[in-house]
Amino acid sequence: MKTLLKNAKVFDNKGKGQFIKKDLLVDSDKVIVDFNKEQSSCLYDRVFDFKNKYIIPGFVDVHVHLREPGFFYKESIRTGTLAGAHGGYTTICSMPNLNPPPGNLKNLETQLEIIDEDAVINVIPYGTITKTGNGRSELADMASTAPYVIGFSDDGRGVQTGELMEEAMLIAKDLNKPIVAHCEDESLLEGGYIHKGEYAKMHSYRGISSESEWAQVARDVELAAKTGCKYHVCHISTKETVDIIRQAKKSGVDVSCETAPHYLILTDMDLHDEGRFKMNPPIRSAEDREALIEGIKDGTIDMIATDHAPHSFEEKSKGLEKSAFGIVGLETSFALLNTHLVRPRIITPEELIKLMSINPRERFSLSGPKSLVEGTEICDISVLDPTKNWTINSNEFMSKGRATPFDGTEVVGKAVATFVGGILKFLEV
């Protein structure tokens, strides 16, 4: 199958990190740049005119909950990867809070079999750090899962003791895999369910302190420095966390981090008493948001992930206090970030592509194209329309999850086509 992509602006990461107008030929699983453009279009199986659209190495999300096996009613590998394709993602990394938890190879194989059968885009799973993924039990059989996983995480729970985390880091270092940490000191939670800030005070809600996040980050960067482990911090949300990671990088610690779109756009004063505004960590203060944006701009924050965490309608319909933690984001992330960061010129389009595509590939040693202007043997690409106006409507999501604080929001920018391995997985018609 030969597909000609005409008149697009192609992302060049190997040059000056800019977009260059080029035609691309997708031939099987290859992207070819140098070909005879004088040939008649009848020699191609398909021709798409992507005038004024961007062609990029497909987005990568290193933090996604696919919920299968164990929680099919929330999401499946098929519906989650369909959502990813519609959002411009070609690779996602699935978190291990599953049943059975992938703390050994036998449990992991259950998930791998479903991925092989049902995934629409590339899926690389995580293995758990602890045996049951609860942040407290004995360590998982990390050596058995290491060849098949992107890294180790107990996402949803923080590893509660430094001794256990140090032991895990030493094993992960020997296995040449990163520790990917949900940082949350449970002794500091005090039954909270939103940020411990102004909104919580106004409404007499129990708050989650910022220290519950940053205290564990501070502990872990010291352990990463001590052990030499490759360490990545999930969904950072506080100004203190940004500063801790900034200083750790300056000291030479092998640390990286991500944040998510909702932390860069909303503050706790935007909350409503609805489950679609509840996630963990919570949306924090305006001061925290500004620190996160500064961390994006100065390179402290390496990438933007979604923490796509679908739940059933019933689980998300009980208000802030009693709803489950988690929102969905695969189908809205580019539009939101393009609207709120690129169009106001906080960052450039090229910087956003690096945060969503290039940087996660480099940090996690993932295969896939990092630049397209010289062609590539791996055709995982997405086509973006940066000027498309649309309104987020959760009822139209591919994901089973519907909970998003951005439902009904008008945005600009949308993925319009996704190719994985040279195969067209999504095309907006």
Disulfide bonds with the S-S distance in Angstrom:
none
